[in-house]
């Protein structure tokens, strides 16, 4: 099972920070999270949300293993 982490407003919206979930790909994981919590699914699909697999930012789909850490990062702002 992949270790899923949510940060910032994503964590607040979901009501949890860390979970273990079974998924074969990043898109599979997004679909599962969206089916469970439509508001979270919409937030994860929003522009600017980044995904890190094992602490490396990825774009698009990617395969997951039982040992993968998936972190969803909210849009960053700076000043």
Protein Blocks (a to p, Z undefined) as FASTA:
>chain_A
ZZdddehjllmmnopabdcdddfbfklmmmmmmmmmmmlmmmmmpghiacdeehiacehj
ddddfkbccddddddddZZ
